[in-house]
């Protein structure tokens, strides 16, 4: 056999990869902070910790996550500009629960065939999420994997590193009965429960491009709203109030995530009547016919983060959070017992 067989013959076009890198350079550089020490294209991303030399005992906090099957909706709608924000938010909101200030972010995009314009949109979203978090995008990987992903499909994941002085870490050890739960509103479903949502769309024969009167937009627009980032509001609150615990309401909803911040035999009593749900949950509830426990074990149901504070700090906390642009409300309290999460209506 004398015919030459190239990498491109195998389905990998390195020139498309180079083009994708060029489309993302401007977006990536827009996230650079003073700590960034390396330029785009280095084998490793370097970040200086000199700005934190006065910390007594600096601790690095890391987190990694993806976007899940919400990506399927992006494929169906051929819209890729919000998915990157989701990726950043899913990682950054997690490390906020420990009280960490985000420092830098890395992304991973894998696809069957690189479409530079799609990669550019994805990275533009990642960069936007990083800018909203004051977090530098210092590296990443775009992998072309023919035969592994279908044409037009991809996966996105991210990794974030933050820092906190050990004495100011939030670990839930101070939570006790009588503390109050404050909920920060979500702007929709965020990035969890989409396998169920896609099933609901299928059984109800709902088209993502259909306009819904009570949503005030199409189903696709409502369901592709990116995960909300809570960096600025929580870091602002942390400087003024003793936050006893924080929970990011992601996969597993209230039932799984709220107890993750407990270290002792306590429970969270949640008043469901105190929660205002985004309109998209009307569709989810009507089509799924799920009860409260199942809904609150799958979705955020309108609350993206739950914060625990002492009773005397409630008013001050609400004022600070609402002044930073959040919609913050009291949604319950910490009680004795080992029931985890108690859902009530009163």
ABEGO torsion letter per residue (X at the ends): XABBBBAAAAGBBAAAAAAAAAAAAAAAAAABBAABABBBGBABBBBBAAAAAABABBBBBBBBBBAEAAAAAAAAAGBAAAAAAAAAAAAAAAAAAAGBBBABBBBBBBBABBBAAAAAAAAAAAAAAAAAAGBBBAEEBBBBBBGABBBGBBBBBBBBBBBBBAAABBAGAABBBGBBBBBBBBAEAEABGAAAAAAAAAAAGBBAABBBAAAGBBAAAAAABBBBBAAAAAAAAAAABBBABBBBBBBGEAAAAAAAABABBBBBBBBAAABBBBAAAAAAAAAAGBBAAAAAAABAGGBABBBBBBAAAAAAAAAAAAAAGBBBBBAEBBBBEAAGBBBBBX
